[in-house]
Each structure stands twice: as C-alpha cells, then as structure tokens.
Amino acid sequence: MKQLLLLSLFFWSSYLHAQTLDTSYAEKLGYPKGAKVVILHVDDVGMSYDSNLGAIDAMTKGVATSCSVMMPCPWVPAYIHYWKEHPTTDAGLHLTLTSEWKEYRWGPLMGKPAVPGLVDNEGDMWPSVEDVVKHATPDEVYAEIKAQLERAKTMGFTPTHLDSHMGTLFGSVGFMQVYVKLGIENHIPVMMPAGHATLIEAQMKFPDAYMNQIRSVGKTLWTSGLPVLDDLYNETYSWPVPDEVKNDDKKLQAWKTAKYIDMLKQLKPGLTMVIMHCTAPTEVFQHISDSGPVRKGDLLVMEDPKFKKALENQHIILTTWREVMERRSKAPNP
C-alpha cells in the first residue's frame, strides 16, 4: 500500500512538473495554447528629441505597441507632456544606471552624496554595466531606481511596467533582487524572461544556475500578481548595418524588414518582448551616437506594410504591458 502511494505521488508530481513546463505564461494569461504573443517595445524614450519622435511615430504610424522612458535624461519632460495628452500609450520606466555616450551624458537623480558608487569621474553615471557592478551596491541601485519611479509619480506619469537600460539590473543577483522588489512593492510589472527563455538564453548564454534563479524570480512575480515574460529578444541593436544601405531609407527599410521577418520565424509560443530603439535622427543625433542608422532602421521596419503583413501571416498576436497586466489581474494564482 505504501509503495502504491509513493508511486502515485511520483506520477502526480511528474505530471505537475510536465504541466508547468508545457504551460506558457501567455497561456496562464488566457491566450490560446501555442499562441505567439509579442510586445514590440521601444527603448530609450526621453534620451533625446530624436528618440521621442521615433518612439511616437513607431507607435502611432507603425505597429510598435510599447515603450519605456529614461527618467534621468533631458528630454523626459517633452515626452511626458505628450503622454499626458495620450494617456493610453503603453509607456513604462527604462530604469537607467549607465550613461554610455562620450559627449552627451546624465547623472543619477539621487546625486553623488547619496549614491557615490553610481557616479564616475565626470560626475555622471558609469558608461558600462561592468563599471556599475564593480562600483555600486544593491542599496545604491535601489535608492536610484526608486527615485526614478518617484520622479515619474511626481510628474503625474503612471508607468505600465519596469525594464532595464542596457540590462544593468541583470548584472548581479543583488541588482536583480532590488529591481524585483521595486516592482512588487508598487505592483508594477517587471520585465523578466522567466519562461522557456529560448532566444535570450541563446543570445546571453546565461549559466543554468542563473537561469534557474530567473525562473524562480518569475514564479515569485507571478504569485505576487504580476505578469511574466516567456522570452525576450534583444539582438536587433547588434545587427551591423551594411554601408551600402545606411544612407538610403528604402534600402535600409528593405534590409532591416527582412531581418525582422526572419526574427519572427525564430519566436516560440508564449509571451515575448522584442526590444527596439526606434529613432528619427535629426542632424544633431550624430553628435550623440553613431547608432543613427540602426535606430532609424527599427523605425522604418515598424512603418513598413511588409512587416505588418508578416505579423499577420505568422499569426502573431500583438499586445502591451497594460493588457497583460489586466489579464494577470483576472488570472487565478496556482
């Protein structure tokens, strides 16, 4: 009898484990089994005039569905003024701990006395993730990202989600813990690819132990009433733009749309966030960064009817952080 009971428990636990692996977070949110659900997301809003214009055009003239704002940057007020006139826009916080450009920079909202580990020898944020991990403590990181959320609240801006500029908040377990803490405390969704994570694992080559931690964090977020991503695609910025298409919008659009369509074919069922940097570069942007063609290409793809048709042909369901949070509020806890 005892052996029979143990055998029954074994098969039941195996069944539950299989169910967990087979059930995507998208399914848990009420999407059909096997559905490919995508958030087409624009980073770096508020960084510059050009970034604001590109994000707005990508979402109003194109098929992008979401964006996030860098609160320490100088063009934040202009975007928030736009957002207040269009409050249904899906906009979150691009929590910012780095300042990566040489001539165009920003510092932490908390100031050097409060967060000295986040400040470099120019008085701005460090230019790389590695620098932040080396010099800053999780407590300093938490103080700064909380200040960024508080600035949003002061401005009357209610973010739909939190994510991480340059992935800095995934740079250490301590950073990730305070990132998740901020989301749970304020009941704001947190970008966390904690499902099958096929694409982000292939790109980042995270150790199994680290991915297990991410999946554990995902379960914590879910049981806290927040939605969770199954996967994250973050390679569009790293595609090198051929010289022969950089200065020809039609060629640039055709080249990058083809790349995006190939990317869609790689998506697995579940909820995936695709990160982009849609920008409409003016003559000034070249003095900020040499990434203008990469960013303009993203914008041109979002406005390309061929890409919209590809989304339809591949039965991609587009969504927003606002919608997945609404779905999570109606979904049962395990």
C-alpha positions as CSV (number, residue, x, y, z in Angstrom):
1,M,0.0,0.0,0.0
2,K,2.8,2.4,0.9
3,Q,4.6,1.6,-2.3
4,L,1.5,2.3,-4.3
5,L,1.0,5.6,-2.5
6,L,4.6,6.6,-3.2
7,L,4.2,5.6,-6.9
8,S,1.0,7.6,-7.2
9,L,2.8,10.7,-5.7
10,F,5.7,10.2,-8.1
11,F,3.4,10.2,-11.1
12,W,1.4,13.1,-9.8
13,S,4.5,15.3,-9.2
14,S,5.8,14.3,-12.6
15,Y,2.5,15.3,-14.2
16,L,2.5,18.7,-12.4
17,H,6.1,19.3,-13.5
18,A,5.2,18.5,-17.1
19,Q,2.2,20.8,-16.9
20,T,4.5,23.6,-15.6
21,L,6.9,23.1,-18.5
22,D,4.2,22.8,-21.1
23,T,2.1,25.8,-19.9
24,S,3.5,29.2,-21.0
25,Y,2.9,32.4,-19.1
26,A,0.9,33.5,-22.2
27,E,-1.5,30.6,-21.6
28,K,-1.7,31.5,-18.0
29,L,-2.8,34.9,-19.1
30,G,-5.6,33.4,-21.1
31,Y,-4.1,33.4,-24.6
32,P,-4.6,30.2,-26.7
33,K,-2.2,27.3,-26.3
34,G,0.6,27.6,-28.8
35,A,0.0,31.3,-29.4
36,K,2.9,33.6,-30.2
37,V,2.2,36.8,-28.3
38,V,4.5,39.7,-28.8
39,I,5.2,43.1,-27.2
40,L,7.0,45.3,-29.8
41,H,8.9,47.6,-27.4
42,V,10.8,50.8,-28.0
43,D,13.6,51.6,-25.6
44,D,15.3,55.0,-24.8
45,V,12.4,57.4,-24.8
46,G,13.4,60.7,-23.2
47,M,17.0,60.3,-24.1
48,S,16.8,62.8,-26.9
49,Y,14.3,64.7,-29.1
50,D,15.0,62.2,-31.8
51,S,14.3,59.3,-29.5
52,N,10.9,60.8,-28.5
53,L,9.9,61.4,-32.1
54,G,10.9,58.0,-33.3
55,A,9.0,56.2,-30.4
56,I,5.9,58.3,-31.1
57,D,6.0,57.6,-34.8
58,A,6.7,53.9,-34.3
59,M,3.6,53.6,-32.1
60,T,1.2,55.9,-34.0
61,K,2.3,55.4,-37.6
62,G,3.7,51.9,-37.1
63,V,3.0,48.7,-35.3
64,A,5.1,49.1,-32.1
65,T,3.0,48.6,-29.0
66,S,5.0,49.8,-26.1
67,C,7.9,52.0,-24.9
68,S,9.9,53.0,-21.8
69,V,11.3,56.2,-20.5
70,M,14.8,57.0,-19.2
71,M,13.9,59.3,-16.2
72,P,17.4,60.9,-15.7
73,C,17.6,62.1,-19.3
74,P,16.9,65.7,-20.5
75,W,14.1,65.1,-23.0
76,V,11.8,63.3,-20.4
77,P,9.5,66.4,-19.8
78,A,8.8,66.7,-23.5
79,Y,7.7,63.1,-23.7
80,I,5.6,63.2,-20.5
81,H,3.8,66.2,-21.9
82,Y,2.9,64.1,-25.0
83,W,2.0,61.2,-22.8
84,K,-0.5,63.3,-20.8
85,E,-2.3,64.1,-24.0
86,H,-2.2,60.4,-24.9
87,P,-2.5,58.6,-21.6
88,T,-3.5,55.2,-23.0
89,T,0.0,55.0,-24.6
90,D,1.8,51.9,-23.2
91,A,4.8,53.5,-21.5
92,G,7.0,52.2,-18.7
93,L,10.3,53.1,-17.0
94,H,13.6,52.2,-18.6
95,L,15.4,52.1,-15.3
96,T,18.7,53.8,-16.0
97,L,22.0,53.2,-14.2
98,T,24.5,53.9,-17.1
99,S,25.4,56.9,-19.3
100,E,27.1,55.3,-22.3
101,W,27.8,58.2,-24.7
102,K,31.0,60.2,-24.7
103,E,29.8,63.7,-25.2
104,Y,26.1,63.5,-24.1
105,R,25.6,62.3,-20.6
106,W,23.5,62.3,-17.5
107,G,23.9,61.6,-13.7
108,P,21.8,59.8,-11.1
109,L,18.7,61.6,-9.8
110,M,19.8,60.9,-6.2
111,G,23.1,62.8,-6.7
112,K,26.7,61.8,-5.8
113,P,26.4,62.2,-2.0
114,A,23.6,59.7,-1.8
115,V,24.8,57.1,-4.4
116,P,28.6,57.6,-4.9
117,G,29.0,54.2,-6.3
118,L,26.8,55.1,-9.3
119,V,29.0,58.2,-10.3
120,D,32.1,58.2,-12.4
121,N,35.0,60.7,-12.5
122,E,33.0,63.1,-14.7
123,G,30.1,63.2,-12.2
124,D,27.8,61.2,-14.5
125,M,26.7,57.5,-14.4
126,W,29.2,54.9,-15.4
127,P,29.4,54.1,-19.1
128,S,29.2,50.3,-18.8
129,V,27.3,47.6,-17.0
130,E,30.6,46.2,-15.7
131,D,31.5,49.5,-14.1
132,V,28.2,49.7,-12.3
133,V,28.6,46.1,-11.0
134,K,32.1,46.9,-9.8
135,H,31.4,50.1,-8.0
136,A,27.7,50.3,-6.9
137,T,25.9,48.4,-4.1
138,P,22.4,47.0,-4.4
139,D,21.3,49.6,-1.8
140,E,22.5,52.4,-4.0
141,V,20.9,50.8,-7.0
142,Y,17.6,50.5,-5.2
143,A,17.7,54.1,-4.0
144,E,18.3,55.4,-7.5
145,I,15.6,53.3,-9.3
146,K,13.1,54.2,-6.6
147,A,14.0,57.9,-7.2
148,Q,13.3,57.4,-10.9
149,L,9.9,55.9,-10.1
150,E,9.2,58.8,-7.7
151,R,10.1,61.3,-10.3
152,A,7.5,59.7,-12.7
153,K,4.9,59.8,-9.9
154,T,5.7,63.5,-9.3
155,M,5.2,64.3,-13.0
156,G,1.8,62.5,-12.9
157,F,3.2,59.7,-15.1
158,T,1.9,56.2,-14.3
159,P,4.3,53.6,-15.9
160,T,2.8,50.4,-17.2
161,H,6.0,48.4,-16.4
162,L,9.7,48.5,-15.4
163,D,12.6,47.4,-17.5
164,S,16.4,47.8,-17.5
165,H,18.6,50.1,-19.7
166,M,21.5,48.1,-21.1
167,G,20.3,45.2,-18.9
168,T,22.2,46.6,-15.9
169,L,19.7,45.3,-13.4
170,F,20.6,41.8,-14.5
171,G,24.3,42.4,-13.9
172,S,24.2,40.9,-10.5
173,V,21.8,38.9,-8.3
174,G,21.7,41.7,-5.8
175,F,20.7,44.2,-8.5
176,M,18.0,41.9,-9.8
177,Q,16.6,41.4,-6.3
178,V,16.1,45.2,-5.7
179,Y,14.6,45.5,-9.3
180,V,12.0,42.9,-8.5
181,K,11.5,44.4,-5.0
182,L,10.6,47.8,-6.6
183,G,8.1,46.1,-8.9
184,I,6.4,44.0,-6.2
185,E,6.2,46.9,-3.7
186,N,4.5,49.1,-6.2
187,H,2.6,46.4,-8.0
188,I,4.1,47.3,-11.4
189,P,5.0,44.6,-13.9
190,V,8.7,43.8,-14.3
191,M,10.5,42.7,-17.4
192,M,11.6,39.2,-16.6
193,P,12.1,36.5,-19.3
194,A,11.3,33.5,-17.0
195,G,9.5,31.0,-19.2
196,H,11.2,28.9,-21.8
197,A,13.6,31.8,-22.5
198,T,14.9,30.2,-25.7
199,L,16.0,33.3,-27.5
200,I,17.5,35.2,-24.6
201,E,19.4,32.2,-23.4
202,A,20.9,31.6,-26.9
203,Q,22.0,35.3,-27.0
204,M,23.3,35.8,-23.5
205,K,24.5,32.2,-22.8
206,F,23.5,32.5,-19.1
207,P,24.7,29.7,-16.8
208,D,22.0,27.2,-15.9
209,A,22.2,28.3,-12.2
210,Y,21.5,31.9,-13.2
211,M,18.5,30.9,-15.5
212,N,17.2,28.8,-12.6
213,Q,17.3,32.0,-10.4
214,I,15.5,34.0,-13.1
215,R,12.8,31.3,-13.4
216,S,12.4,31.3,-9.6
217,V,12.0,35.1,-9.6
218,G,9.4,34.7,-12.4
219,K,7.4,32.4,-10.1
220,T,7.6,35.0,-7.3
221,L,6.4,37.8,-9.6
222,W,3.5,35.6,-10.8
223,T,2.4,34.7,-7.3
224,S,2.6,38.4,-6.4
225,G,0.0,39.1,-9.1
226,L,2.3,40.4,-11.8
227,P,2.6,39.1,-15.4
228,V,5.8,37.3,-16.6
229,L,7.5,37.1,-20.0
230,D,8.3,33.7,-21.5
231,D,11.1,35.1,-23.6
232,L,13.0,38.2,-24.6
233,Y,14.6,39.2,-28.0
234,N,17.3,41.7,-27.6
235,E,19.5,41.4,-30.7
236,T,18.1,44.0,-33.2
237,Y,20.6,46.6,-32.0
238,S,23.6,44.3,-32.7
239,W,22.8,43.7,-36.4
240,P,25.5,45.5,-38.3
241,V,24.0,47.8,-40.9
242,P,25.8,47.4,-44.3
243,D,27.5,50.6,-45.6
244,E,25.6,50.5,-48.9
245,V,22.2,50.9,-47.2
246,K,23.0,53.3,-44.4
247,N,22.1,56.5,-46.3
248,D,19.2,55.2,-48.4
249,D,16.0,54.9,-46.5
250,K,14.3,52.5,-49.0
251,K,17.3,50.1,-49.0
252,L,17.7,50.4,-45.2
253,Q,14.0,49.6,-44.7
254,A,14.1,46.6,-47.1
255,W,17.2,45.2,-45.5
256,K,16.1,45.6,-41.9
257,T,12.5,44.4,-42.5
258,A,13.9,41.2,-44.0
259,K,15.9,40.8,-40.8
260,Y,12.9,41.3,-38.6
261,I,10.8,38.9,-40.6
262,D,13.5,36.2,-40.1
263,M,13.4,37.1,-36.4
264,L,9.7,36.4,-36.3
265,K,10.3,32.9,-37.5
266,Q,12.5,32.2,-34.5
267,L,9.8,33.1,-32.0
268,K,8.5,30.2,-29.8
269,P,5.0,30.1,-28.4
270,G,4.5,32.3,-25.4
271,L,4.8,35.9,-24.4
272,T,7.9,37.5,-25.9
273,M,9.1,41.1,-25.7
274,V,11.1,42.3,-28.7
275,I,13.4,45.3,-27.9
276,M,13.9,48.0,-30.4
277,H,15.4,51.5,-30.5
278,C,13.1,53.4,-33.0
279,T,14.6,56.8,-33.5
280,A,14.0,59.6,-36.1
281,P,17.6,61.0,-36.3
282,T,18.0,64.7,-36.9
283,E,21.3,66.3,-37.9
284,V,22.0,66.6,-34.1
285,F,21.8,62.9,-33.3
286,Q,25.1,62.0,-35.0
287,H,26.8,64.1,-32.3
288,I,25.2,61.9,-29.6
289,S,25.8,58.5,-31.2
290,D,26.8,56.8,-34.4
291,S,23.9,54.4,-34.0
292,G,21.5,56.5,-36.1
293,P,21.2,54.0,-39.0
294,V,20.5,51.1,-36.6
295,R,17.8,53.1,-34.8
296,K,16.3,54.6,-37.9
297,G,16.1,51.2,-39.4
298,D,14.0,50.0,-36.5
299,L,11.5,52.8,-37.1
300,L,11.3,52.1,-40.8
301,V,10.5,48.5,-40.1
302,M,7.7,49.4,-37.7
303,E,6.2,51.6,-40.5
304,D,6.7,49.0,-43.3
305,P,3.5,47.4,-44.6
306,K,5.5,44.3,-45.4
307,F,6.3,43.8,-41.8
308,K,2.7,44.3,-40.7
309,K,1.7,41.7,-43.3
310,A,4.4,39.2,-42.0
311,L,2.9,39.6,-38.5
312,E,-0.5,38.7,-39.9
313,N,0.9,35.8,-42.0
314,Q,2.6,34.3,-38.9
315,H,-0.4,34.8,-36.7
316,I,1.5,36.9,-34.2
317,I,-0.8,38.4,-31.5
318,L,0.4,41.9,-30.6
319,T,-0.1,43.1,-27.0
320,T,1.0,45.7,-24.5
321,W,2.2,45.6,-20.9
322,R,-1.1,47.3,-19.9
323,E,-3.1,44.5,-21.5
324,V,-1.0,41.7,-19.9
325,M,-1.4,43.3,-16.5
326,E,-5.1,43.5,-17.0
327,R,-5.1,39.8,-17.9
328,R,-3.0,38.9,-14.9
329,S,-5.4,40.6,-12.6
330,K,-8.1,38.2,-13.8
331,A,-6.0,35.1,-13.9
332,P,-6.0,32.6,-11.0
333,N,-3.0,32.1,-8.8
334,P,-1.6,28.5,-8.8
